[in-house]
Amino acid sequence: MKEVYNSETFRKSGHELVNLLADHLAAAQQGSIPVLPWKTPNRQVKFWEQYDLEDGNATTLFKDIIEHSIALNHPRYAGHQISPAAPVTALASLVAAFMNNGMGVYEMGPASTAIEKVVIKFFAEAIAYEAGADGFMTSGGTLANLTALLAARSVHAHTDVWHAGHAGQKLAIMVSAEAHYCVDRAARIMGFGEEGILKIETNERFQMQTDQLDAQFEAASKKGLQVIAIVGSACTTSTGSYDDLEAIADFAAQRGIWFHVDGAHGGAAIFSEKYKSLTSGIHRADSVVIDCHKMLMTPAIATALVFKNSQNAYKTFNQKAQYLWKEAAEEEWYNLAKRTFECTKEMMSIKFFCLMQLYGKQGFADFVERLYDLGKTFARLIKKRPQLELATEPECNIVCFRLYNPELDVVENNRINSNIRQKIIESGEFYIVQTTLNNIVYLRTTLMNPFTTETDLENLLLMVND
Ligand SMILES: *Cc1c(COP(=O)(O)O)cnc(C)c1O
C-alpha cells in the first residue's frame, strides 16, 4: 500500500502526465493527429485484452489510452455535443478526483458544497429567475430531467406520490416529438407508459407546434389522462431547434401544469447577449436543466438543475435517512444528497467555478457566440453548393445536411449519406455523426471546437461531395 500511495511517485507521474496532455493538446490543435483513431469495437477490445503494461509506468498506459481516444481538442471534431474541456478544468477535475470529497453531506465536501450553491446562483441570475430560485448539480442532463419531472409529479399528482404512489391516476407529460429520448425514458421510468407521453408534432423547423397544445391537452383529458407537465426543448438534440418557450409558458400557466425546460445543450445561450433571445421565456419555467459539459467547456459530467421555487428542489425525494440527517424534515440546503439521485457525487461544482473565476460570464458568452456564429457560417457554405441540402436553417451550432441526388429515391440517398459518414470517420480527418429526420438520413455536425475554421468546414464539404 505504501507504494500505491507514494507521494513522490505521484509527483513524478503527475508531471509526466501534464506534459503528455499538453503535447496532445498542441498536436490536436495543429491537426497533426487523427481526430478519431478508428478501430472496430472488436479490434479495440482485442487490443486492451492483450494489453500488458510491461514497464510498470502509468505514463505509458496514459499515453496508450490517449492515442486510442477521440480528440475533442481537434478543430475537425464536429460530432456529438460535448465540449473540449477548457484545459484548466481538467486540472480542476484532478483536484476533484484527488480530494474525492463525496458531497452527500456538508462535511464530505465543505468547499465544493458551498461552491455548488454559488454556481447555482450564477445560473439562476443568468436565467433571470427572481430571488427564491435554487437547485443543485447532478450527473448529466438525463438524470437532471428525470429529477425535475419527479418533482413535477410530486407537486401536481393528486396523491402524495412518495407515500401513496399514483395508482388510479393516469399521469402524462407533453413534449415535442423531437425532444431528447431521455424525456421519454423519464416518463416511462415514472410509470406513465406509452400513453403518458404526449408527443407534440414539430413544424418544418423541428420546433414544437404550440398551436396544437390545447387540442392535445383536451383530447388527453377526455381519455382520463392528467397532464402534469410540459417540457420545452432549448434546443433539440438532432437539429438544435429552440421551442417557443413563451408560448409554452403561457400554456402551462393557463392549464396550471409544470413547465420544464430541457436546456442541456442550448440553455447556455442565457450567458450571451447576442443569442439569449433564443431562450426567451426561460425564466417562466418551474425548472431548467443546463449541461456544463456541453456548451460550457466543463469536463463530463456536470449539470445544473435550477428550480424557480427553492421548495420544489426538495420535492423529488421526500425520504428520511436519519443516519445522514439529524432533522430529516428540515431543509438543510448544505446536505445535498437530500435533493439529488446521487448519494456520493463528484465535486463537479469546482470545475465550473474555476471557469467562472478565471473568465467570468464573458468567457461562456464568447464560447457560445463563437460556435453559434460558426453554425451560420457553415450553413452559408452548404447553401452555396446545389448538391447539398440543409435539413433546416440552423439556430445554433448544430447543422444537419445531406448530399442529395433528386434522381435517386430516399433509400438510395440515405445509403449514400451513411456511407459518406462512415468513410469520413474512418479516415480520421473529421468526426461527424448522422441523424434521421422524417425518415431521411442527414449528416449531423455539432461545431463544438472554437478553433474550427471556415477552411476546415470547406474541406469537410469537399470530402462529402468529392
Ligand atoms: C445531451 C442532451 C440530453 C442528455 O444529457 P446528458 O448530459 O448527456 O445526460 C438531454 N437533453 C438534450 C436536449 C440534450 O441535448
The ligand as an SDF file (V2000), in Angstrom:
LIG
                    3D

 15 15  0  0  0  0  0  0  0  0999 V2000
  -27.4850   15.8820  -24.4170 C   0  0  0  0  0  0  0  0  0  0  0  0
  -28.8870   16.1340  -24.1110 C   0  0  0  0  0  0  0  0  0  0  0  0
  -29.5180   15.4850  -23.0320 C   0  0  0  0  0  0  0  0  0  0  0  0
  -28.8260   14.4260  -22.2280 C   0  0  0  0  0  0  0  0  0  0  0  0
  -27.8660   14.9860  -21.3870 O   0  0  0  0  0  0  0  0  0  0  0  0
  -26.6600   14.1010  -20.8000 P   0  0  0  0  0  0  0  0  0  0  0  0
  -25.8780   15.0950  -20.0360 O   0  0  0  0  0  0  0  0  0  0  0  0
  -25.9450   13.5230  -21.9700 O   0  0  0  0  0  0  0  0  0  0  0  0
  -27.2740   13.0500  -19.9410 O   0  0  0  0  0  0  0  0  0  0  0  0
  -30.8070   15.8340  -22.7330 C   0  0  0  0  0  0  0  0  0  0  0  0
  -31.4680   16.7330  -23.4560 N   0  0  0  0  0  0  0  0  0  0  0  0
  -30.9110   17.3790  -24.5090 C   0  0  0  0  0  0  0  0  0  0  0  0
  -31.7010   18.3880  -25.2670 C   0  0  0  0  0  0  0  0  0  0  0  0
  -29.5900   17.0910  -24.8670 C   0  0  0  0  0  0  0  0  0  0  0  0
  -29.0440   17.7230  -25.9130 O   0  0  0  0  0  0  0  0  0  0  0  0
  1  2  1  0
  2  3  1  0
  2 14  2  0
  3  4  1  0
  3 10  2  0
  4  5  1  0
  5  6  1  0
  6  7  2  0
  6  8  1  0
  6  9  1  0
 10 11  1  0
 11 12  2  0
 12 13  1  0
 12 14  1  0
 14 15  1  0
M  END
$$$$
